[in-house]
Amino acid sequence: MTTNMGKLDRGARVAVALVLLFLALVSGALGSGVLFYLGIGVAAVFTLTALVGNCPLYSIIGLKTCRDC
C-alpha cells in the first residue's frame, strides 16, 4: 500500500474521528443505538486510514493529498 494522504489530511481525519467518537458516546448515553454504532464505525475507519496513510477511496479516484508521494 502506498501513501496517498498528506499530514494535514491525516490530522484532520484524527480530529474528525475524535469528534465523532465524542458524539457517539454522548448519543449512546442518550439511548440512540444507531448513532452510537455509526459514529464508532466511521471514527474507526478515519483513525485507521489516518494511521496507515492510505485512503482506499482516494486510490479508486486517483486522488493524492501529499506532495511527495
Summary of the structure (lengths in Angstrom):
residues: 69
radius of gyration: 13.8
end to end distance: 11.6
largest distance: 45.4
contacts: 184
relative contact order: 0.26
helix: 71%
strand: 0%
